[in-house]
Amino acid sequence: MSADGRGLVSQAGAVLLWETLRVTGLGRGLSAGLERWRAPRAVHDPGKIVADLAAALALGGDCLADIAVLREQPGLAGPVASDPVVSRLVAALAADLPRSVKAIRAARAAARERAWALAGDAAPGADGGLVTVDLDATIVIAHSEKEQAAATWKKTFGFHPMTAWADHGAGGNGEPLAIVLRPGNAGSNTAAGHIAAARLAIAQLPRHLRRKVLIRADSGGGTHEFLSWLTARSRRLHYSVGMTITEDVQDAIGKVPASAWTPAYDGDGQVRDGAWVADITGLLDTGGWPAGMRVIVRKERPHPGAQLRFTDIDGHRFTCFATDASKGQLAGLELRHRRRARCEDRIRGAKDTGLRNLPLKGFAQNQIWCEIAALAGELLAWAQMLALAGTARRWEPKRLRLRIFAVAGRLARSGRRLRLRLAENWPWAREITAAITRLQALPSG
């Protein structure tokens, strides 16, 4: 064994990320937005540094130093800043947090609008339907006393960020719209956190789609304040939000006649045995809640071995949600709400892309890290939406790394052109070359 190979590159499939940066204009947008943080006579562009950090996270990194994976391959990534330069930039951005995150978010929104336009029918809302935005909070464990890390409601220690995701539907994954860092002791049903995440998420959407948005959340979003904010006339948002089963809801469920229960659907839209839905709006006092709100309940037999709860009646498990939808079958509306669980997959993917551990000491620095993690998730989502086809559009980050990014290659110069030759026997080489060809056919953003 010898370490004397020439022209070889690992992670050769990462070219997909550079091409995505190019066609969406994200790299250029970051460079323009972060220009004010470029020191006099600085060699490295702050926008390029942030883009490189996002690419490093997309490839599996989980700290600032992991940018070294790119630094040692200038043939693919170009010149990459040293660790001290990266650390100083993150510190400078954190010291001016409101303006720096505003610049990063503006670049993300502009790139998203271009990515969705290039994706055509594959983009959210392209069919004329609603753009679905899922809200959910998650726990990020801290293994040291970082700034504002605190005990969480799950008896752990760390942070409790609120996240927002654009759902790509059954044919794709989803992309992060907002990751709002909060202390570990932030409540799971805090209306202020839901409002902040929803506001940022809507600002990330293309302007012509902001009146066609469905907000989905679990029971943590089922509060008077959050629903009042969603239904304000100036917003015209649609919602499907989980509700806690209170005593009033239990009493209403007990009054539902047997004939009012209709079969529920499974994940494929087919009738599911042992599950039913009913509308209990007329059996509840909805005073104080938004006008036109409907409350729909699902009843099902718990799966074998499931532990019953005190809210389970006659051996059935009940869940309910509120929606403003005035049309549609009850089973269809309930299935649409239940598909909110896809954002759990998005959160799992984000934790595989830098969100599992917040590596910095300061709270503002870790908010910058969350923005970079969101950029990494968007790079992956846009690359899949624009370049990959079939089941590859639904692959999670771990599978993308193993099959697409991890391929080895050799850089060869011929004339004035640089050619990347992938390993001939790599099983997914054809998918990689087809994806790069699609992206190279698109103009730069």
C-alpha positions in Angstrom: 0.0 0.0 0.0 1.3 3.4 -0.9 0.0 7.0 -0.8 1.4 8.2 -4.1 -1.7 8.2 -6.4 -2.0 11.2 -8.6 -5.2 12.9 -9.9 -7.4 10.9 -7.6 -10.4 12.4 -5.8 -12.7 10.9 -3.2 -16.3 12.1 -2.8 -16.3 12.7 -6.5 -20.1 12.7 -6.6 -20.0 16.0 -4.7 -19.8 17.7 -8.1 -23.5 17.4 -7.9 -23.5 19.9 -5.1 -21.3 22.4 -6.9 -23.5 22.2 -10.0 -26.6 22.8 -7.8 -24.9 25.9 -6.3 -24.3 27.2 -9.8 -27.7 26.6 -11.4 -29.7 27.9 -8.4 -27.5 31.0 -8.0 -27.1 30.2 -4.3 -23.3 30.6 -4.4 -23.5 34.0 -6.1 -26.3 35.1 -3.8 -24.3 34.2 -0.7 -21.3 36.0 -2.0 -23.3 39.2 -2.7 -25.2 39.1 0.6 -22.1 38.4 2.8 -19.8 40.9 1.1 -19.9 43.3 4.0 -18.1 40.7 6.2 -15.2 40.4 3.8 -12.1 41.8 5.5 -9.8 44.1 3.5 -7.3 42.2 1.3 -9.0 38.9 2.3 -8.3 36.1 -0.1 -11.4 34.0 0.6 -15.0 35.1 -0.1 -17.3 34.8 2.9 -20.1 33.5 0.7 -17.8 30.8 -0.7 -16.8 29.8 2.9 -20.4 29.4 4.0 -21.2 27.4 0.8 -18.2 25.2 1.4 -19.4 24.6 5.0 -22.8 23.7 3.8 -21.3 21.2 1.3 -19.2 19.7 4.0 -22.3 19.1 6.1 -24.1 17.6 3.1 -21.2 15.2 2.8 -21.5 14.1 6.4 -19.5 16.7 8.4 -20.5 17.7 11.9 -18.1 20.5 12.9 -16.3 23.4 11.3 -13.0 21.5 10.9 -14.7 18.9 8.6 -14.3 21.5 5.8 -10.8 20.0 5.5 -12.4 17.2 3.4 -12.9 19.8 0.7 -9.7 21.7 1.2 -7.6 18.7 0.3 -9.4 18.4 -3.1 -9.0 21.8 -4.8 -9.7 20.2 -8.2 -13.3 19.7 -7.1 -14.0 22.4 -4.6 -11.6 25.1 -5.6 -9.6 27.1 -2.9 -11.0 26.4 0.5 -10.4 28.6 3.6 -8.2 27.4 6.5 -9.8 26.5 9.9 -8.8 29.8 11.6 -10.4 31.8 8.7 -13.6 29.8 8.9 -13.8 30.3 12.7 -13.2 34.0 12.5 -16.0 34.3 9.8 -18.5 32.4 11.9 -17.6 34.6 14.9 -18.0 37.8 12.8 -21.4 36.6 11.5 -22.6 35.7 15.0 -21.5 39.1 16.3 -23.9 40.8 13.8 -26.6 38.0 13.9 -29.7 39.9 12.7 -28.0 41.2 9.6 -26.0 38.1 8.8 -29.0 35.7 9.1 -31.1 38.1 7.0 -28.5 38.1 4.3 -28.2 34.3 4.3 -32.0 33.8 4.3 -32.4 36.3 1.4 -29.9 34.3 -0.6 -31.7 31.0 0.2 -35.1 32.5 -0.8 -33.8 33.7 -4.1 -32.2 30.4 -4.9 -35.3 28.5 -3.9 -37.4 30.5 -6.3 -35.0 29.7 -9.1 -34.8 26.0 -8.1 -38.5 25.6 -8.1 -38.9 27.4 -11.4 -36.3 25.1 -13.0 -37.9 22.0 -11.4 -41.2 22.6 -13.3 -43.8 20.0 -12.4 -41.6 18.5 -9.7 -41.7 21.6 -7.6 -44.2 22.1 -4.7 -47.3 23.9 -5.8 -46.6 23.3 -9.5 -49.9 21.5 -9.9 -51.9 24.5 -8.7 -52.5 22.9 -5.3 -51.4 24.1 -1.9 -47.7 24.3 -0.8 -47.5 22.2 2.4 -45.4 23.6 5.2 -44.8 21.3 8.2 -43.9 22.7 11.6 -42.3 20.6 14.3 -39.9 21.0 17.2 -37.0 18.6 18.0 -34.5 18.0 20.8 -30.8 18.6 20.1 -28.7 17.1 22.9 -25.8 19.1 24.2 -22.9 17.3 26.0 -21.6 20.4 27.7 -23.0 23.6 29.2 -23.2 25.7 26.0 -24.9 29.1 26.0 -28.7 28.7 26.7 -28.5 24.9 26.8 -31.0 23.8 29.4 -33.0 20.8 30.7 -35.7 19.8 28.2 -39.2 18.5 28.7 -37.9 15.0 27.8 -35.5 15.1 30.8 -32.5 15.6 28.6 -30.2 18.6 28.3 -29.6 20.7 25.2 -31.7 22.8 22.8 -35.2 22.7 21.5 -35.2 24.3 18.0 -38.5 24.8 16.0 -38.3 23.8 12.4 -40.3 24.3 9.2 -40.2 22.1 6.1 -41.6 22.3 2.6 -43.1 18.9 1.7 -42.3 17.6 -1.8 -45.0 15.0 -1.7 -44.9 11.2 -2.2 -42.5 11.5 -5.1 -39.7 13.4 -3.3 -38.3 14.4 0.1 -38.7 17.9 1.5 -36.5 20.9 2.2 -35.9 23.1 5.3 -37.5 26.5 5.3 -36.5 27.5 8.8 -34.6 26.2 11.8 -35.1 28.5 14.7 -32.8 27.8 17.6 -34.4 27.9 21.1 -33.2 27.1 24.6 -33.7 23.6 25.8 -36.5 24.7 28.2 -38.6 26.2 25.4 -42.1 24.7 25.5 -43.4 22.3 22.8 -46.7 24.1 22.5 -45.4 27.7 22.6 -47.4 29.8 20.1 -44.5 32.3 19.8 -42.2 29.6 18.5 -44.7 28.3 16.0 -45.5 31.8 14.7 -41.8 32.7 14.3 -41.1 29.5 12.4 -44.2 29.9 10.2 -43.4 33.6 9.5 -39.8 32.7 8.4 -41.0 29.7 6.3 -43.6 31.8 4.4 -40.9 34.4 3.7 -38.8 31.7 2.1 -41.5 30.7 -0.5 -41.8 32.3 -3.9 -44.0 35.4 -3.6 -46.7 34.0 -6.0 -47.2 31.0 -3.8 -47.6 32.7 -0.4 -51.4 32.8 -0.6 -51.6 29.0 -1.4 -50.0 27.6 1.8 -51.2 24.8 4.0 -49.6 24.9 7.5 -49.5 21.5 9.3 -48.5 20.9 12.9 -49.0 18.4 15.6 -50.9 19.1 18.8 -48.2 21.6 19.9 -49.6 24.0 17.4 -53.3 23.6 18.5 -53.4 26.8 20.5 -55.8 29.8 20.3 -53.0 32.2 19.7 -51.4 30.3 16.8 -54.6 29.6 15.0 -55.7 33.2 15.4 -52.4 34.2 13.8 -52.9 31.7 10.9 -56.4 32.9 10.2 -55.8 36.6 10.1 -57.2 38.2 7.0 -53.9 39.5 5.9 -52.4 36.0 5.6 -55.1 33.8 4.1 -53.3 30.6 5.2 -54.9 27.2 5.3 -54.2 24.9 8.3 -54.4 21.3 9.5 -53.3 21.3 13.2 -53.4 18.5 15.8 -55.6 19.1 18.9 -55.3 17.8 22.4 -58.1 15.5 23.5 -59.6 17.4 26.4 -62.6 16.3 28.5 -64.9 18.3 26.1 -63.6 16.4 23.2 -64.0 13.1 25.0 -67.6 14.0 25.8 -68.2 14.9 22.2 -66.7 11.6 21.0 -69.1 9.7 23.3 -72.0 11.4 21.6 -71.1 10.5 18.0 -73.6 7.9 16.7 -72.3 4.8 15.2 -73.6 5.7 11.8 -71.4 8.9 11.7 -68.1 7.0 11.7 -66.8 6.4 8.2 -63.8 4.2 7.3 -60.4 5.8 7.3 -57.7 5.5 4.7 -54.2 3.9 4.9 -51.1 5.6 3.6 -52.0 4.5 0.0 -55.4 6.1 0.1 -57.2 2.7 0.5 -59.8 1.9 3.1 -58.1 0.7 6.3 -59.6 -2.0 8.4 -60.1 -1.1 12.0 -59.9 2.7 11.6 -62.7 5.3 11.3 -63.1 9.1 11.2 -65.9 11.5 12.2 -66.6 15.2 12.3 -67.4 16.3 15.9 -67.5 20.1 15.2 -71.2 20.4 15.9 -70.8 18.6 19.2 -68.2 21.1 20.6 -68.4 24.6 21.8 -66.0 26.3 19.4 -66.4 29.8 20.9 -63.1 31.6 20.9 -61.7 29.5 18.1 -61.4 30.8 14.4 -64.6 30.9 12.4 -65.1 27.9 10.1 -62.8 25.6 12.1 -63.7 21.9 11.9 -62.6 19.2 14.3 -62.1 15.7 12.9 -61.5 12.7 15.0 -59.8 9.4 14.1 -60.7 6.2 15.9 -58.6 3.0 15.5 -57.7 -0.2 17.2 -54.2 0.0 18.7 -51.7 -2.4 17.1 -50.9 -5.6 19.0 -48.8 -4.8 22.1 -49.6 -1.1 22.2 -50.1 0.3 25.7 -53.5 1.9 26.2 -53.9 5.4 27.5 -56.5 6.9 29.7 -58.0 8.7 26.7 -58.6 5.4 24.9 -62.3 4.6 25.0 -63.6 1.0 24.6 -60.2 -0.2 23.5 -59.9 2.3 20.7 -57.3 5.0 20.3 -58.4 8.5 19.4 -56.6 11.5 17.8 -58.1 14.7 16.5 -57.1 17.7 14.5 -58.5 21.1 13.4 -58.7 22.3 9.9 -60.3 25.1 7.9 -61.1 22.8 4.9 -64.8 23.1 4.1 -64.7 20.5 1.3 -63.3 17.1 0.8 -64.0 13.6 2.3 -63.2 13.2 6.0 -60.9 10.3 5.3 -59.0 12.3 2.7 -58.6 15.3 5.0 -57.4 13.0 7.8 -54.9 11.3 5.6 -53.6 14.6 4.4 -53.1 15.6 8.1 -51.5 12.3 9.0 -48.9 12.7 6.2 -47.4 15.5 8.4 -45.4 12.6 9.9 -43.1 12.9 6.9 -41.5 15.9 8.5 -40.1 13.4 11.2 -38.1 11.9 8.3 -36.9 15.4 7.3 -35.8 16.1 10.9 -33.9 12.8 11.0 -32.2 13.7 7.8 -31.3 17.1 9.1 -29.7 15.5 12.2 -27.6 13.5 9.8 -26.6 16.7 8.1 -25.2 18.8 10.9 -28.1 19.3 13.3 -27.4 16.3 15.6 -24.8 18.3 17.5 -24.4 22.1 17.8 -20.6 22.3 18.0 -20.1 25.9 19.0 -20.2 27.6 22.4 -22.2 30.7 21.8 -26.0 30.7 21.1 -25.6 33.2 18.2 -22.8 31.0 16.7 -25.0 28.0 16.9 -27.9 29.9 15.2 -25.4 30.5 12.3 -24.7 26.8 12.4 -28.4 26.1 12.1 -28.5 28.3 9.0 -25.6 26.4 7.4 -27.4 23.1 8.2 -30.5 24.4 6.5 -28.3 25.3 3.5 -26.9 21.8 3.4 -30.4 20.3 3.5 -31.5 22.6 0.7 -28.5 21.6 -1.5 -29.4 18.0 -1.1 -33.1 18.6 -1.8 -32.6 20.8 -4.8 -30.0 18.4 -6.3 -32.5 15.5 -6.0 -35.4 17.6 -7.4 -33.4 19.0 -10.4 -31.1 16.1 -11.3 -32.1 12.7 -9.9 -35.0 10.6 -11.1 -37.2 7.8 -9.8 -36.6 6.5 -6.3 -33.3 8.4 -6.0 -35.4 11.5 -5.4 -36.5 10.1 -2.1 -33.2 8.9 -0.9 -32.2 10.2 2.6 -28.8 11.9 3.1 -27.1 8.7 4.3 -28.0 6.8 1.2 -27.0 9.7 -1.0 -23.6 9.7 0.5 -23.1 6.0 0.2 -24.3 5.7 -3.4 -23.8 9.1 -5.1 -21.2 11.2 -3.2 -18.8 8.4 -2.1 -17.7 7.4 -5.6 -14.0 7.7 -6.4 -12.8 9.4 -9.5 -9.7 10.6 -11.4 -9.2 14.2 -12.6 -7.6 14.4 -16.1 -6.7 17.5 -18.0 -7.1 17.4 -21.8 -6.3 20.6 -23.6 -8.1 23.3 -21.6 -10.8 21.0 -20.2 -10.8 19.2 -16.9 -12.4 15.8 -17.1 -13.7 13.7 -14.1 -13.6 10.0 -14.7 -15.7 8.0 -12.2 -14.9 4.4 -11.2 -16.1 2.2 -14.1 -17.6 -0.5 -11.9 -19.5 1.8 -9.5 -23.1 0.5 -9.5 -24.7 4.0 -9.5 -22.2 5.7 -11.9 -24.9 6.0 -14.6 -27.2 7.8 -12.3 -24.4 10.2 -11.3 -23.4 11.0 -14.8 -27.0 11.5 -15.9 -27.6 13.8 -13.0 -24.6 15.9 -13.8 -25.6 16.1 -17.4 -29.0 17.4 -16.5 -27.5 20.1 -14.3 -24.9 21.1 -16.9 -27.6 21.7 -19.4 -29.1 24.4 -17.2 -27.9 28.0 -17.3 -26.2 29.5 -14.3 -28.3 31.3 -11.8 
